[in-house]
Every structure is written in C-alpha cells, then in structure tokens.
C-alpha cells in the first residue's frame, strides 16, 4: 500500500500534490487542514485519513478525530497533530507511546520534516513538515512511502518549493 502524507496545509493545497500522490492508495493528513475545501479535495483524489489540528475549526473537528489509531498492512499507526518529537514528545503523547506504542507514530504541527526511529519507545516517528504557505518553515514538504511486509519502506520526501511562493510553471493554482 502506498501512502501520501502531508500536514499543516492551513487552508491552502498545492494542486501538484495530486500528481505526486497519483500512485498512492491513500492520503493521510496529520492536522491543521485549515479549510473543509482542502479535505474535500484530497478525498476526491484518494481515500483520506486525517486528524484535526489546533487551527482547525468546528467543521473539521466535527468530521475528524484528534487521534486516529489503525492498522494497515500489519503496521500499527497512531496519527495526531501535536506530538512533539523524539525525545521531546508532548506529555500526553509520551504517556500513550509508553502505554501502547504503535509501529508508526505520525504528527504534524512543528512544520519540520523529520523521520526517525526512536528506540526509547520502539517506533518510527514521521512528521511530513508543512505543505501549506503559512508558518515559519522555509520549504513546503510532504512524504510518500509504502507499507509492505509489516513496515514502512521506499520513503520519499517531496519538496514543493519555498513557503509562500507559487510554482512558476503553474502559477498559484492551490485550493484556498
């Protein structure tokens, strides 16, 4: 199963992600979607799994959960928006990671693209960075990977360009 993973769109979706995620089976969004139009568009492309983030209003919070736990291809996944990072996890997250560690922990919020195995909690940490134009990140990023034989494989970082800039070849065609 191939996964397209993004976070922190903050109400703006780079339409080039449709091409980047064309061969994916599902799209996962780790919160701060920012606008229902973004999640609706993603759900038109592929099946969508998402959590709400701190900037998401009642419409998105009514549709998505704060925490999402599921198993795909033998990989136990936990996705939430605010998670911290190894070894400085959010207090709520750390307690849960110790109590019931997933194989793959996914969060957003920091706008920092980072993938790292954490031996202290025995799971792979993934944060796709920020795909949107708002925030302090320099480069807009997303991740693409495969789940096979009970583990993530073939991880790719997708660089979408500098924050706040439109793709010069396509103009500003993002979904607002």
VOKOL-522337 format. One record per residue (C-alpha): y negated, z negated, x. Coordinates in steps of 0.25 Angstrom, whole numbers, padded with zeros to 4 digits, always signed. Layout:
// VOKOL-522337
YZX
...
//
This chain:
// VOKOL-522337
+0000+0000+0000
-0014+0004+0006
-0026-0005+0003
-0041-0002+0003
-0048-0016+0005
-0063-0018+0004
-0073-0029+0001
-0087-0032-0001
-0092-0019-0007
-0103-0027-0014
-0105-0017-0025
-0104-0004-0017
-0092+0004-0014
-0091+0015-0003
-0084+0027-0010
-0078+0031+0003
-0068+0019+0001
-0061+0028-0010
-0057+0037+0001
-0053+0026+0011
-0045+0019+0000
-0039+0032-0005
-0025+0030+0001
-0025+0015-0003
-0017+0009-0015
-0026-0002-0018
-0040-0006-0015
-0043-0021-0012
-0058-0027-0013
-0060-0040-0007
-0072-0044-0015
-0087-0042-0016
-0085-0030-0024
-0099-0031-0029
-0098-0022-0042
-0088-0018-0052
-0090-0004-0049
-0084-0006-0035
-0071-0012-0040
-0070-0002-0051
-0072+0010-0042
-0062+0004-0032
-0052+0002-0044
-0054+0017-0047
-0049+0021-0033
-0037+0012-0032
-0031-0001-0037
-0041-0012-0034
-0038-0027-0030
-0051-0035-0028
-0057-0049-0028
-0071-0053-0031
-0081-0057-0020
-0093-0066-0020
-0103-0055-0024
-0095-0050-0036
-0100-0054-0050
-0092-0058-0062
-0087-0044-0066
-0080-0043-0053
-0075-0057-0053
-0070-0055-0067
-0062-0043-0062
-0057-0048-0048
-0052-0061-0043
-0057-0070-0032
-0044-0070-0025
-0033-0059-0026
-0019-0062-0021
-0008-0051-0022
+0004-0045-0014
+0005-0031-0011
+0016-0024-0002
+0021-0038+0002
+0007-0043+0007
+0001-0055+0000
-0014-0053-0001
-0025-0062-0005
-0039-0056-0007
-0052-0064-0009
-0067-0061-0006
-0072-0073+0002
-0061-0077+0012
-0067-0079+0026
-0059-0074+0038
-0049-0079+0048
-0050-0090+0052
-0063-0094+0043
-0058-0092+0029
-0065-0097+0017
-0060-0111+0013
-0054-0106+0000
-0047-0095+0007
-0041-0103+0018
-0035-0113+0009
-0028-0102+0002
-0024-0094+0014
-0017-0107+0019
-0011-0110+0006
-0006-0096+0002
-0008-0085+0014
-0008-0071+0010
-0003-0060+0019
-0017-0053+0018
-0030-0060+0015
-0042-0051+0011
-0056-0055+0009
-0070-0049+0010
-0084-0056+0010
-0087-0056+0025
-0089-0041+0026
-0081-0042+0039
-0069-0033+0040
-0058-0041+0046
-0043-0040+0046
-0036-0051+0054
-0023-0059+0053
-0025-0073+0052
-0013-0081+0058
-0019-0094+0053
-0016-0090+0038
-0006-0079+0041
-0012-0068+0034
-0020-0055+0037
-0035-0056+0034
-0043-0044+0029
-0057-0042+0026
-0062-0028+0024
-0076-0031+0027
-0087-0025+0017
-0086-0011+0011
-0100-0013+0004
-0114-0011+0009
-0119-0025+0007
-0117-0036+0017
-0119-0039+0031
-0107-0030+0036
-0110-0018+0045
-0099-0009+0042
-0093-0007+0028
-0077-0009+0029
-0064-0009+0021
-0050-0009+0024
-0038-0001+0021
-0023-0005+0024
-0009-0004+0020
+0000-0015+0015
+0014-0012+0020
+0027-0020+0023
+0020-0033+0019
+0008-0032+0028
-0006-0024+0029
-0005-0012+0038
-0014+0000+0042
-0027-0007+0041
-0039+0001+0042
-0054-0003+0042
-0063+0007+0034
-0077+0007+0039
-0086+0012+0028
-0099+0013+0036
-0111+0003+0038
-0115-0007+0028
-0126-0001+0019
-0124+0013+0023
-0119+0025+0015
-0109+0035+0020
-0118+0046+0025
-0107+0056+0022
-0106+0052+0007
-0119+0045+0004
-0120+0032-0003
-0108+0034-0013
-0104+0020-0015
-0101+0014-0028
-0112+0004-0032
//
